[in-house]
């Protein structure tokens, strides 16, 4: 068994104005920030060195080519990302370009991430600080950043140990303004990360314990938070759930539910958190037949709130989604029966499928999509 995560995590009720305590004000800085947040808090750049290069953007699922073409001063030595998971992924992608002296394109790095290893001796010269304002992706404590190519219908990762942040600043307060839909799909992303780490071949007793804590917090807090968005108590619970899930799946990575989600996002624009969670109920039993360790406890958590000792995970999970007031069927996102073959053809992502305890067949993938249609 091996478990490794070198990131300094600061879990604190801090305000953005206090961020200067955790960054170097002597370093020339790249700030990647959500444009929505910048509109709300235009003073944020003033917390950084005067010559800070600011890149602001909206939306999720950052495009590989767009990020690769971001021009930034090459004498920067610090990158700070503030925003949702996509903004943190952009920050990590730019950090990869920065530490490699902008000598390798992102297109090359996603295909050959080990090329970054050459720059390991220089890594200590640079700083990466990540500050999430939504709690879903756990990007602040993983070593990869997700990029997309909607023209080619592909999802990629920039992935290397050099991309672990130096510091992750986690403040539940920063998520208080996040609207309901984003709160819902980021929260379901947390649940999905935790569950996929349990039915994962790379799991261990540490990751299972983190994941179970995350799932318990999600089940207890997410439905309540979605009915009471200004609750600091539930925001804090979900930030803890996200941290625990991140500690779990940063070691195991994700599995088949994420593989099945990618074509749903690429072809039907379903937000990632919804896409990767909608099939969990249908996948659960396949893995339960292989190894119950951890999964029996997940079933118990769901049964305690949404059923009894005889209730199936699928039924309890459907009630959980209903309690979260989110769609549980693909038709609610406009997916039709005729779309299933294309989804199946584009779902097989070997890195994800091979991670799972149970190896799904092509027919089983089709059955899973049909079950949630």
C-alpha positions in Angstrom: 0.0 0.0 0.0 1.2 3.5 -0.8 -0.4 6.8 0.1 1.1 10.2 -0.8 -0.2 13.7 -0.8 2.4 16.5 -0.1 0.1 19.5 -0.1 -0.1 21.9 2.8 -3.8 22.2 3.5 -5.1 25.2 5.4 -8.8 24.7 6.5 -9.9 28.0 7.9 -12.7 30.4 8.0 -10.7 33.0 6.1 -11.7 35.8 3.8 -10.1 36.5 0.4 -8.6 39.7 1.8 -6.5 37.4 4.1 -5.0 35.5 1.2 -1.8 37.6 1.2 -0.7 35.8 4.4 -0.3 32.6 2.4 1.4 33.8 -0.8 4.7 35.4 -1.5 4.3 39.1 -2.2 7.8 39.2 -3.7 7.0 36.7 -6.5 5.8 37.8 -9.9 2.4 36.1 -10.0 -0.2 34.7 -12.4 -3.7 34.9 -10.9 -6.3 32.7 -12.5 -9.7 33.7 -11.2 -13.4 33.2 -11.9 -14.8 36.3 -13.8 -18.0 36.0 -11.8 -16.0 36.3 -8.5 -14.0 39.1 -10.0 -17.2 41.0 -10.9 -18.4 40.5 -7.3 -15.1 41.4 -5.7 -13.1 43.7 -8.1 -10.7 44.5 -5.3 -9.2 41.0 -5.3 -6.2 41.7 -7.6 -5.1 44.4 -5.1 -4.3 41.6 -2.6 -1.5 40.5 -5.0 1.8 42.0 -6.2 1.3 45.1 -8.4 2.7 43.4 -11.5 0.4 40.3 -11.2 -0.9 38.9 -14.5 -4.6 38.3 -14.1 -6.5 35.7 -16.3 -10.2 35.7 -15.6 -12.8 33.4 -17.3 -16.3 32.1 -16.9 -17.9 28.7 -17.3 -16.6 25.2 -16.8 -14.7 22.5 -18.8 -11.7 24.6 -19.9 -10.8 24.1 -23.6 -7.3 22.7 -24.2 -6.5 25.0 -27.1 -7.7 28.1 -25.4 -5.7 27.4 -22.3 -2.6 26.5 -24.3 -2.8 29.9 -26.1 -3.0 32.0 -22.9 0.0 34.4 -23.1 1.6 35.1 -19.7 4.9 36.7 -18.6 7.5 34.0 -18.5 9.4 35.5 -15.6 6.5 34.6 -13.2 7.3 32.3 -10.3 4.0 31.9 -8.6 0.5 30.8 -9.8 -2.6 31.3 -7.7 -5.9 29.9 -8.7 -9.2 31.1 -7.2 -12.5 29.7 -8.2 -14.3 26.5 -9.0 -12.5 23.3 -10.1 -12.2 24.4 -13.7 -10.3 27.6 -12.7 -8.0 25.5 -10.5 -7.4 23.1 -13.5 -6.4 26.1 -15.7 -4.0 27.3 -12.9 -2.4 23.9 -12.9 -2.1 23.8 -16.7 -0.5 27.2 -16.7 1.8 26.1 -13.9 2.9 23.1 -16.0 3.7 25.5 -18.8 5.5 27.9 -16.5 7.8 25.3 -14.8 8.6 23.9 -18.3 9.7 27.4 -19.4 6.7 27.3 -21.8 8.7 24.9 -24.0 6.1 22.1 -24.2 2.5 22.6 -25.5 -0.4 21.3 -23.4 -1.3 19.1 -26.3 2.0 17.4 -26.0 1.9 17.3 -22.2 -1.5 15.5 -22.0 -0.1 12.9 -24.3 3.3 12.6 -22.5 2.9 13.9 -18.9 6.3 12.4 -18.0 8.0 15.1 -20.0 7.6 17.4 -17.0 9.9 15.2 -15.0 12.8 16.9 -16.7 12.0 20.0 -14.8 11.9 18.5 -11.3 15.1 20.1 -10.1 13.6 23.6 -10.9 10.2 22.9 -9.2 11.3 24.4 -5.8 11.7 27.8 -7.5 7.9 28.0 -8.2 4.8 28.2 -6.0 1.3 27.0 -6.7 -1.5 28.1 -4.4 -5.1 26.9 -5.0 -8.2 28.4 -3.4 -11.5 26.7 -4.2 -14.7 28.6 -4.1 -16.9 25.7 -4.9 -16.5 22.2 -3.4 -16.7 19.4 -6.0 -13.6 18.6 -8.0 -11.1 18.6 -5.1 -8.7 19.9 -7.8 -6.8 21.8 -5.0 -5.4 18.5 -3.6 -4.9 16.4 -6.8 -1.9 16.4 -9.2 -3.9 16.7 -12.4 -5.9 19.3 -14.2 -8.8 18.4 -16.6 -9.0 20.0 -20.0 -11.5 19.4 -22.8 -11.6 19.5 -26.6 -15.2 19.8 -27.6 -14.3 19.9 -31.3 -12.6 16.5 -31.1 -15.0 15.3 -28.4 -12.1 14.4 -26.0 -11.3 14.9 -22.4 -7.7 15.1 -21.2 -5.6 15.5 -18.1 -2.4 17.3 -17.4 -1.0 15.0 -14.8 2.3 15.0 -12.9 3.5 15.0 -9.3 5.0 18.4 -9.9 1.5 19.8 -10.2 0.6 19.1 -6.6 -0.1 22.6 -5.1 2.3 23.9 -2.4 -0.7 25.2 -0.5 -4.5 24.6 -0.7 -6.6 27.2 1.2 -10.0 25.9 2.0 -12.6 28.3 3.4 -16.2 27.2 3.5 -17.2 30.9 3.6 -16.1 31.4 0.0 -18.9 29.1 -1.3 -21.8 31.0 0.4 -22.7 32.8 -2.9 -22.6 29.7 -5.1 -26.1 29.3 -6.7 -28.2 26.2 -6.3 -27.5 24.4 -9.6 -23.7 24.6 -9.1 -24.0 23.6 -5.5 -26.0 20.6 -6.6 -23.7 19.3 -9.3 -20.5 20.0 -7.4 -21.9 18.2 -4.4 -22.8 15.2 -6.5 -19.3 15.3 -7.9 -18.0 14.9 -4.4 -20.3 11.9 -3.8 -19.2 10.3 -7.0 -15.4 10.8 -6.3 -15.8 9.2 -2.9 -17.9 6.2 -4.1 -15.6 5.6 -7.1 -12.6 5.5 -4.9 -14.2 2.7 -2.8 -15.0 0.4 -5.8 -11.5 1.0 -7.1 -8.7 -1.5 -7.5 -6.2 1.0 -6.0 -8.2 1.5 -2.8 -6.7 0.9 0.7 -8.0 1.2 4.2 -7.0 4.9 4.3 -8.8 5.9 1.2 -11.9 3.8 2.2 -12.1 5.6 5.5 -11.8 9.0 3.9 -14.5 8.1 1.3 -16.9 6.8 3.9 -16.6 10.0 5.9 -17.2 12.0 2.7 -20.3 10.0 1.7 -21.8 10.3 5.2 -21.3 14.1 5.1 -22.8 14.3 1.6 -25.9 12.3 2.5 -26.4 14.3 5.7 -25.7 17.8 4.3 -26.2 18.1 0.6 -30.0 17.8 0.5 -30.3 20.2 3.4 -27.9 22.7 1.9 -29.9 22.7 -1.4 -32.9 23.8 0.6 -30.9 26.3 2.7 -28.2 27.8 0.5 -27.0 30.4 3.0 -26.3 27.8 5.7 -22.7 28.0 6.8 -23.0 24.7 8.7 -24.0 22.8 5.6 -21.4 24.6 3.4 -18.7 23.7 5.9 -19.9 20.1 5.9 -19.7 19.9 2.1 -16.2 21.5 2.1 -15.1 18.7 4.5 -16.8 16.1 2.3 -14.9 17.5 -0.7 -11.6 17.4 1.2 -12.1 13.8 2.3 -13.2 12.7 -1.2 -10.1 14.4 -2.6 -7.8 12.6 -0.2 -9.4 9.3 -1.3 -9.5 9.6 -5.0 -6.2 11.5 -5.3 -4.7 8.1 -4.6 -7.1 5.9 -6.5 -8.4 8.1 -9.3 -11.9 7.7 -10.7 -13.5 4.7 -12.4 -16.3 3.7 -14.8 -18.9 6.2 -13.7 -16.6 9.0 -14.8 -15.8 7.2 -18.1 -19.6 7.0 -18.8 -19.9 10.6 -17.9 -17.5 12.1 -20.5 -19.7 11.5 -23.6 -22.7 12.9 -21.6 -20.8 16.1 -21.1 -19.1 16.2 -24.5 -22.2 15.4 -26.7 -25.0 16.6 -24.5 -23.5 19.4 -22.3 -24.6 17.8 -19.1 -22.7 19.4 -16.2 -19.9 17.0 -15.0 -21.3 16.5 -11.5 -24.7 15.4 -12.8 -23.1 13.3 -15.6 -20.7 11.4 -13.3 -23.3 10.7 -10.6 -26.4 9.7 -12.6 -25.2 6.2 -13.3 -23.9 5.4 -9.8 -27.0 3.6 -8.7 -26.8 1.2 -11.7 -23.1 0.5 -11.3 -23.2 -0.2 -7.6 -24.4 -3.8 -7.6 -21.8 -4.9 -10.2 -19.1 -4.0 -7.8 -20.9 -5.3 -4.7 -20.7 -8.8 -6.3 -16.9 -8.5 -6.5 -16.0 -7.1 -3.1 -18.3 -5.8 -0.4 -15.6 -4.1 1.6 -16.6 -0.5 2.2 -19.6 -0.8 -0.2 -21.7 -2.5 2.5 -21.1 0.5 4.7 -22.1 2.9 1.9 -25.3 0.9 1.5 -25.9 1.2 5.2 -25.5 5.0 5.1 -28.1 5.3 2.4 -30.4 2.8 4.0 -30.3 4.6 7.3 -31.7 7.8 5.7 -33.6 6.6 2.7 -34.8 3.1 3.4 -34.4 0.1 5.7 -32.2 -3.0 5.9 -33.9 -4.5 2.9 -33.7 -1.5 0.6 -31.4 -1.6 -2.5 -28.7 0.9 -3.1 -30.4 1.9 -6.4 -33.7 2.7 -4.7 -32.1 4.6 -1.8 -29.8 6.5 -4.2 -32.8 7.5 -6.3 -34.5 9.0 -3.2 -31.3 10.8 -2.4 -31.2 12.4 -5.8 -34.9 13.3 -5.4 -34.2 14.8 -2.0 -31.5 16.9 -3.8 -34.1 18.0 -6.3 -32.0 17.0 -9.3 -32.8 14.9 -12.4 -32.3 11.2 -12.2 -33.0 10.3 -15.8 -31.1 11.2 -19.0 -34.3 12.1 -20.8 -34.5 15.1 -18.5 -31.3 16.4 -20.1 -32.6 15.7 -23.6 -30.9 12.4 -24.2 -32.9 10.0 -26.4 -32.8 6.2 -27.0 -31.2 6.9 -30.4 -28.2 8.5 -28.6 -27.3 5.4 -26.6 -25.0 3.7 -29.3 -22.9 6.9 -29.6 -22.6 7.2 -25.8 -21.5 3.5 -25.6 -19.0 4.0 -28.4 -17.4 7.0 -26.7 -17.6 5.7 -23.1 -14.7 3.3 -23.1 -11.8 5.2 -21.4 -9.3 2.4 -20.5 -7.7 4.4 -17.7 -11.0 4.7 -15.9 -12.6 1.3 -16.7 -9.5 -0.6 -15.7 -9.6 1.1 -12.3 -12.9 -0.5 -11.2 -13.2 -3.8 -9.3 -15.8 -5.1 -11.8 -14.9 -5.0 -15.5 -18.0 -3.8 -17.4 -18.7 -5.3 -20.8 -20.0 -3.3 -23.8 -23.5 -4.8 -23.2 -23.4 -3.8 -19.6 -22.4 -0.2 -20.4 -25.4 -0.1 -22.8 -27.7 -1.5 -20.1 -26.5 1.1 -17.6 -27.3 4.0 -19.9 -30.7 2.5 -20.7 -31.4 2.0 -17.0 -31.0 5.8 -16.4 -32.7 6.9 -19.6 
